[in-house]
Amino acid sequence: MWAPSSWTWTAWVTSRRSRLLSARCGWHAAKTSRILSAKAAPSDSDIRAWCSASGAEDQAEDLIATARSVDSMYLEWRRLHRMGMRKVHEDFYALHERTILCRVYASNVPPGFFQTPAFATALMTAITEFQGTPDDVAEAVVARVARSRFLYEGNHRFVVLMEEWVLRSWVGNRSAMVGQLSHLLDVMRLPSVSLGIIPMGAARTIWPLEAFYLYDDRQALVETLTAEVNVTQPRELADYMRAFSGLASSAVYGDAARALIGAARNALG
């Protein structure tokens, strides 16, 4: 007696489900086939119809956000820096310009809008040499440091959490590090800034993570060694906001934070 192979059975089940889905959505089966094979991109209404037909209405907005940003979700630094760094930092300037609340978890270096020109030059020179991309460091530093104007202008707010080891990780020479740590003490006084330091011995509910930036409630940008990852899915954004709150609970602020920055500066001799 003939018995269908597992491949044949799977193909039949998939085909039947595809036909049922097409009928529930009011589509021709060919449309479903094109979407499943990635030959056609679904519209927002297609995604909502698909989720409704599948009993997964609660997932529609996350899937729509993913579909809209798939091309810009993962961007290699070498690709972004193929003509140098200046353009990328000009784009970041525009992003900060339209952001009211910027929350940052800094686990590697101080965020760009806190960096001094000397520190930024040392850092971006090292990145350029590592990536082997065109050297436009002088122009890129100007574009990077320009973001600091929003600390002083408009109604922008910056809530920054920084791991203590960032204060003690040398980038550039002693002069650059002393200047950078002194600058952190200066910007802490600004009404637009909240700076918390997570001590190395702090009790934690959230483990150390890659550096990430939250721009209002609409976007998270995660920095890895080789790429930036842009997150816009509501579900993922909620996770980053929850992680930020957990990290904030481990930080110290005010005089305690200033003491940690001062101790790191004094350790430079």
C-alpha positions in Angstrom: 0.0 0.0 0.0 1.3 3.4 -1.0 2.2 5.8 1.9 3.1 9.5 1.3 6.6 10.5 2.2 7.1 13.1 5.0 8.1 15.7 2.4 4.9 15.1 0.3 2.7 15.2 3.4 4.4 18.5 4.6 4.0 20.0 1.1 0.3 19.0 1.0 -0.4 20.5 4.5 1.4 23.7 3.6 -0.5 24.0 0.3 -3.8 23.4 2.1 -3.0 26.0 4.8 -2.0 28.5 2.1 -5.4 28.0 0.4 -7.3 28.4 3.6 -5.3 31.5 4.5 -6.0 33.0 1.0 -9.7 32.3 1.4 -9.9 34.0 4.8 -8.0 37.0 3.6 -10.0 37.2 0.4 -6.9 36.8 -1.8 -6.0 34.8 -4.8 -3.8 31.9 -3.7 -1.0 33.2 -6.0 -0.7 36.3 -3.8 -0.2 34.3 -0.7 2.4 32.2 -2.6 4.3 35.3 -3.7 4.4 36.7 -0.1 5.5 33.3 1.3 8.3 33.0 -1.2 9.4 36.7 -0.6 8.7 37.6 -4.2 6.3 40.3 -3.1 6.3 42.4 0.0 3.1 42.6 2.0 1.4 45.9 2.6 0.4 47.1 6.1 -3.2 46.0 5.3 -2.0 42.6 4.0 -0.2 42.1 7.3 -3.2 43.0 9.4 -5.4 40.7 7.3 -3.0 37.9 7.6 -2.8 38.3 11.4 -6.6 38.5 11.7 -7.0 35.4 9.6 -4.5 33.6 11.8 -5.9 34.7 15.1 -2.8 36.8 15.9 -4.2 40.4 15.8 -1.9 41.3 18.7 1.2 40.7 16.6 0.2 43.0 13.6 1.9 46.2 14.7 5.2 44.5 15.5 5.2 42.8 12.1 4.3 46.0 10.3 7.2 47.8 12.1 9.6 45.0 11.1 8.5 45.1 7.5 8.9 48.9 7.3 12.4 48.9 8.7 13.9 45.6 7.4 16.3 47.3 5.0 17.7 49.6 7.7 17.5 47.2 10.7 21.1 45.9 10.4 23.7 48.2 8.9 27.4 47.3 8.8 29.7 50.1 10.0 32.0 49.4 7.1 29.1 50.0 4.7 28.0 53.1 6.5 31.6 54.4 6.7 32.6 53.5 3.1 33.0 57.2 2.3 34.1 58.2 5.8 32.4 58.9 9.0 31.2 62.5 8.5 27.9 61.7 6.8 26.9 59.2 9.4 27.4 61.8 12.2 25.5 64.4 10.3 22.6 62.0 10.1 22.9 61.4 13.9 22.7 65.2 14.3 19.4 65.3 12.5 18.1 62.4 14.6 19.0 64.2 17.9 17.5 67.4 16.6 14.0 65.8 16.4 14.4 63.8 19.6 13.0 65.2 22.9 14.1 62.5 25.3 17.3 60.6 24.5 18.1 57.7 26.9 21.5 56.1 26.6 23.2 53.0 28.2 26.9 53.5 27.6 28.9 50.3 28.2 31.9 51.1 26.1 32.6 54.9 25.7 30.7 58.1 26.7 28.0 59.0 24.2 29.0 61.2 21.3 27.2 64.3 22.6 29.3 64.1 25.8 32.7 63.6 24.0 35.4 66.3 23.9 37.1 66.9 20.5 40.4 65.3 21.8 38.6 62.2 23.0 36.5 61.9 19.8 39.5 62.3 17.7 41.4 59.5 19.4 38.4 57.2 19.3 37.4 57.8 15.7 41.0 57.4 14.6 41.2 54.0 16.2 37.8 53.0 14.6 39.0 54.2 11.2 42.2 52.2 11.4 40.4 49.1 12.6 37.8 49.2 9.8 40.1 50.3 7.1 37.7 53.0 5.9 38.5 56.4 4.5 40.1 58.8 7.0 37.9 61.9 7.4 38.3 62.0 11.1 38.8 65.8 11.4 35.5 66.5 9.6 33.7 63.7 11.4 34.8 64.9 14.8 33.2 68.3 14.0 30.0 66.6 13.0 30.0 64.3 16.1 30.7 67.0 18.6 28.1 69.3 17.1 25.4 67.2 18.7 26.4 68.6 22.1 24.6 71.9 21.2 21.3 70.1 22.1 22.5 69.8 25.7 22.2 73.6 25.9 19.5 74.5 23.4 15.8 73.7 23.0 13.8 71.3 25.2 15.9 68.2 24.7 16.6 65.9 27.6 19.4 63.4 28.0 19.3 60.5 30.5 22.5 58.6 30.5 23.6 55.5 32.3 27.3 54.7 32.2 29.2 51.7 33.5 32.0 52.7 35.9 34.6 50.8 33.8 34.0 53.3 30.9 35.5 56.0 33.2 38.7 53.9 33.6 39.1 52.6 30.0 41.8 54.7 28.3 41.0 56.1 24.9 43.8 58.3 23.6 46.4 59.8 25.9 46.3 61.0 29.5 45.4 64.5 28.5 42.4 63.3 26.4 41.2 61.2 29.3 41.5 63.9 31.9 39.7 66.4 29.7 36.9 63.9 29.0 36.3 63.1 32.6 36.4 66.8 33.6 33.9 67.4 30.8 31.5 64.8 32.3 31.6 66.6 35.6 30.7 69.9 33.8 27.8 68.5 31.8 26.3 66.9 34.9 25.4 70.4 36.1 23.2 71.0 33.1 19.4 70.9 33.7 18.9 68.9 30.5 21.2 66.1 31.7 20.8 63.2 34.1 23.9 61.1 34.4 24.0 57.9 36.5 27.1 55.7 37.0 26.7 52.0 37.6 29.5 51.0 40.0 31.5 47.9 39.3 30.4 46.3 42.5 26.7 47.2 42.2 23.9 44.7 42.6 22.3 44.1 39.3 19.0 42.9 38.0 20.1 43.5 34.3 23.4 42.2 33.1 25.9 44.3 31.1 24.6 44.8 27.6 25.8 46.4 24.3 25.6 50.1 24.3 22.1 51.3 23.1 20.3 54.6 22.5 16.6 55.2 22.9 15.2 58.0 20.9 11.9 59.0 22.5 9.7 55.9 22.3 10.1 55.3 18.6 13.5 53.8 18.0 16.4 52.0 19.7 19.8 52.0 18.2 22.2 49.2 19.4 25.9 49.4 18.7 27.9 46.2 18.1 31.4 45.8 16.9 30.5 45.5 13.2 27.1 47.1 12.8 24.3 49.3 14.2 21.0 47.6 14.8 17.9 49.7 14.5 14.9 48.5 16.5 11.4 49.9 16.0 9.2 46.9 16.9 6.9 48.0 19.8 7.6 44.7 21.6 11.4 45.0 21.4 11.3 48.7 22.3 9.4 47.8 25.4 12.1 45.3 26.3 14.9 48.0 25.9 12.9 50.4 28.0 12.5 47.8 30.7 16.2 47.0 30.6 17.0 50.7 30.9 14.9 50.9 34.0 16.6 47.9 35.5 20.0 49.3 34.7 19.0 52.7 36.2 18.1 51.0 39.5 21.8 49.9 39.8 23.2 53.4 39.2 24.3 56.1 41.5 23.6 59.8 40.9 24.6 63.3 42.1 27.5 63.4 44.6 28.0 59.6 44.4 28.4 59.7 40.6 30.7 62.7 40.8 32.9 60.9 43.3 33.3 58.0 40.9 34.2 60.3 38.0 36.6 62.2 40.2 38.3 59.0 41.5 38.8 57.8 37.9 40.3 61.2 37.0 42.6 61.2 40.0 43.8 57.7 39.2 45.3 59.1 36.0 47.9 60.8 38.1 
